[in-house]
Amino acid sequence: MSIQEMVQQGTVVDVRTPAEFMGGNVAGSINIPLQELSVRVDEFKTMKAPVVLCCASGGRSGMASQILQSEGVDCVNGGSWLEVNYFKSQGT
């Protein structure tokens, strides 16, 4: 499955801070900051898979994907929220 298909069919989670998220985000995405990840893992397990993670540049979402994959969550690092937003807009 391509990243575009994952973005279209899965759940997009932005791991930036709430302030960053409010400055711009992918339509329909969920904001769960990286700092809250460890206490919110169970939420990810109930999301529509695959979970596509994004942030400002892909660094934090990369860390988040490693953490979540080790917990058994079907997820992928989508990179920058701007890239993910592009893929999301391609399906509309």
N, C-alpha and C positions, 0 to 999 in steps of 0.2 A: 504494500500500500504506500502511495506517495505521501509526502508531507502535506500536500494540498488536500488529498482525500482524508487524511487524519484530521486536519483542521476542520473540514466540512462535516465529518461524521462524529468526531469525538467531542471532548470538553476542553476548552482553552482556559488555562489557569495562569494568571500573571503573578509572579512572585516578587514584584517590586513593592516598595513601601506604598501605603495608601495615598500619600501626597503625590508620588510619581504616577500612580494609577489614575488619579483624578486629573492629571495634566494631559492625559490621552491614553486610550486603551482600545483593545479589540472589541468591537460590538458583541455583546453577549458573553464576554469573558468574566471570569470570577477572579477576585483579588484575594490571594492568600499569601501574605508576605513570607519570605524565606525564613525569617526569625520565628514564625509561628508553625512552621512545617512539622516539627517533631511532636507537637501536641494535637495536630489536626490530621494525622495520617489516616485515621479511620474515615474521614470525610472523602478522601481521595479514593478509597476502596469502594465507595458507593456511586462514584461518578461514571458517566457513560464513557467507556473506553474507546479509543485510546485517549489518555490525558495528554494534551500538548501544552508544555510549559514554555513560558516566555518571560523576558525581562527587558532591560534596556539594551544589552549587547549579546546576551547568551551565556554569560559567566554564571550568574546566579541560577538561571534555569538549568544549567548544566549540573551544578551542585545539587539542586533540588531533584533532578532526574536520577542521579546516583543514589541519593537517600531513599527516594520512593521505590526505585527498582529493587533495592535491597530489602524493602518491606513487602515486595510482591505486587506492587502497583504497575499496571500496564501503562507506561508513559514514555514520552519522547521529548527531547530538548528541541523546541521549535526555534530557538534563538531570539533575536530581537522581536519585540512586539510589533514593530513596523513591518517586518518580514511576514510574520504570522497574519497581520492585518491585510497585507497584500493577498496572501493565499485565501483568506476568508472572503475577500471581495471578489475573487475570481469565480466563485460559485454562485454569486447572486445576480 
